[in-house]
Amino acid sequence: MATTLSIHQKLITYLANADDSKIKAIYTLLEKEIKEERDFKPTDEQLGILDKERAMHLSGQTKSYTRREAAQIIKGQRIF
C-alpha cells in the first residue's frame, strides 16, 4: 500500500509532465474542493479559540511539541 507521501510525490511528478488536456481534466474534477479550501475563513468562535490557545502558550501555561515529539507521544515512546 502506498503512503500518502509517495502518492503525493507521484502526483507531483505526473502533473509536472502531463499535457494540458490532462491537467485541465484533473482540475475540473477537483475545482470545487480547491475553491472551498482557498475560500476557507475561520469563524469568530474558531478565531477566539486560537487566540486563547496562543495566549496560554505564550504565557507558559501550555507547551507545544515538534512533529517528531508529537509522533513519539502518540506512539507511546515518550510521555508529555
MARMARPA-299561 format. One record per residue (C-alpha): x, y, z; residue in three letters. Coordinates in nm, 2 decimals. Each point is the difference from the previous one (the first is absolute). Example, Ala and Ser with C-alpha at 12.3 -4.5 7.8 and 13.67 -1.06 7.14 Angstrom:
<tormars>
1.23, -0.45, 0.78, Ala
0.14, 0.34, -0.07, Ser
</tormars>
This chain:
<tormars>
0.00, 0.00, 0.00, Met
0.14, 0.34, -0.10, Ala
0.05, 0.26, 0.27, Thr
-0.16, 0.34, -0.03, Thr
0.35, 0.15, -0.05, Leu
0.08, -0.24, -0.29, Ser
-0.34, 0.08, -0.16, Ile
0.07, 0.37, 0.03, His
0.34, -0.04, -0.16, Gln
-0.15, -0.21, -0.29, Lys
-0.27, 0.26, -0.06, Leu
0.25, 0.29, -0.01, Ile
0.22, -0.19, -0.25, Thr
-0.31, -0.10, -0.21, Tyr
-0.13, 0.36, 0.00, Leu
0.34, 0.15, -0.09, Ala
0.01, -0.22, -0.31, Asn
-0.37, -0.02, -0.10, Ala
-0.14, 0.17, -0.31, Asp
-0.24, 0.29, 0.03, Asp
-0.32, -0.20, -0.06, Ser
0.08, -0.23, 0.29, Lys
0.08, 0.29, 0.23, Ile
-0.33, 0.16, -0.09, Lys
-0.19, -0.32, 0.05, Ala
0.15, -0.06, 0.34, Ile
-0.06, 0.36, 0.10, Tyr
-0.36, -0.03, -0.11, Thr
-0.04, -0.30, 0.23, Leu
0.15, 0.18, 0.30, Leu
-0.11, 0.36, -0.07, Glu
-0.28, 0.02, 0.26, Lys
0.22, -0.14, 0.27, Glu
0.29, 0.23, -0.09, Ile
-0.23, 0.30, 0.01, Lys
-0.15, -0.10, 0.34, Glu
0.35, -0.03, 0.15, Glu
0.11, 0.33, -0.14, Arg
-0.31, 0.17, 0.13, Asp
0.01, -0.14, 0.35, Phe
-0.04, 0.26, 0.26, Lys
-0.01, -0.09, 0.37, Pro
-0.30, 0.11, 0.20, Thr
0.03, 0.25, 0.28, Asp
-0.04, -0.28, 0.25, Glu
0.29, -0.19, -0.16, Gln
0.22, 0.31, 0.00, Leu
-0.09, 0.05, 0.37, Gly
0.12, -0.35, 0.08, Ile
0.32, 0.05, -0.19, Leu
0.07, 0.33, 0.18, Asp
-0.06, -0.16, 0.34, Lys
0.23, -0.29, -0.09, Glu
0.27, 0.23, -0.12, Arg
-0.02, 0.22, 0.31, Ala
0.02, -0.31, 0.22, Met
0.31, -0.12, -0.19, His
0.17, 0.34, 0.01, Leu
-0.06, 0.03, 0.37, Ser
0.15, -0.35, 0.06, Gly
-0.33, -0.16, 0.11, Gln
0.02, -0.25, -0.28, Thr
0.29, -0.16, -0.19, Lys
0.03, -0.07, -0.37, Ser
0.18, -0.29, -0.16, Tyr
0.19, -0.06, -0.32, Thr
-0.15, -0.25, -0.25, Arg
0.26, -0.25, 0.11, Arg
-0.08, 0.04, 0.37, Glu
-0.38, -0.02, -0.08, Ala
0.06, -0.32, -0.20, Ala
0.20, -0.15, 0.29, Gln
-0.27, 0.09, 0.25, Ile
-0.27, -0.15, -0.23, Ile
0.20, -0.32, -0.04, Lys
0.05, -0.02, 0.38, Gly
0.38, 0.04, -0.04, Gln
0.00, 0.32, 0.20, Arg
-0.21, 0.15, 0.28, Ile
-0.10, 0.36, 0.01, Phe
</tormars>
